[in-house]
Amino acid sequence: MAEKVTCDVCGSIYSFQAIKIPVRDKDSIECFVCDNRLKSWNGAKMWSAELLERHENHKPNPAE
């Protein structure tokens, strides 16, 4: 089942798909637009992402 994820930084929308695998996988997926980490995992699943909508509405960093 696909999961829709929206990047907190730029607003790009992704479809994430999980694949069960027989071994542990530790990895992460970053936004293709702004490099924000969208998902990280450590388990018997591997995730893939498809960019559905590209946005570049970068929210200002409150630390700046």
C-alpha positions in Angstrom: 0.0 0.0 0.0 1.3 3.4 -0.9 1.8 6.2 1.6 1.7 9.8 0.7 4.3 12.0 2.3 4.7 15.8 2.1 8.1 17.4 2.7 8.0 19.7 5.7 10.5 22.1 4.1 9.6 22.6 0.5 6.1 21.0 0.2 6.9 18.4 -2.5 4.6 15.4 -2.4 5.8 11.8 -2.6 4.3 8.4 -2.8 6.2 5.9 -0.6 6.1 2.1 -1.2 7.4 -0.4 1.3 8.9 -3.7 0.2 9.4 -6.5 2.7 12.9 -8.1 2.5 14.4 -11.1 4.2 17.3 -9.1 5.8 17.6 -5.9 7.8 18.1 -2.7 5.9 19.1 0.6 7.4 18.8 3.6 5.1 16.9 6.8 4.5 15.2 8.8 1.7 15.9 12.5 1.2 13.7 15.0 -0.7 14.8 15.2 -4.3 14.2 19.0 -4.2 15.7 20.3 -0.9 17.5 17.3 0.6 15.4 17.2 3.7 15.2 13.7 5.3 11.7 12.3 4.6 12.0 8.8 6.0 14.6 6.6 7.7 14.3 3.0 8.6 16.1 0.1 10.2 14.3 -3.2 9.7 13.1 -5.9 7.3 11.5 -3.3 4.9 13.0 -1.2 2.2 11.2 2.0 1.0 11.1 3.6 -2.4 9.8 7.1 -3.2 8.2 8.5 -6.3 7.9 12.3 -6.6 4.3 13.2 -7.4 4.4 17.0 -7.2 7.5 19.2 -7.1 7.2 22.3 -4.9 9.8 24.8 -4.0 7.9 26.6 -1.2 10.9 26.6 1.2 9.8 27.5 4.7 12.2 29.8 6.5 14.5 28.2 9.0 13.5 29.5 12.4 17.1 29.3 13.6 18.2 31.9 11.0 
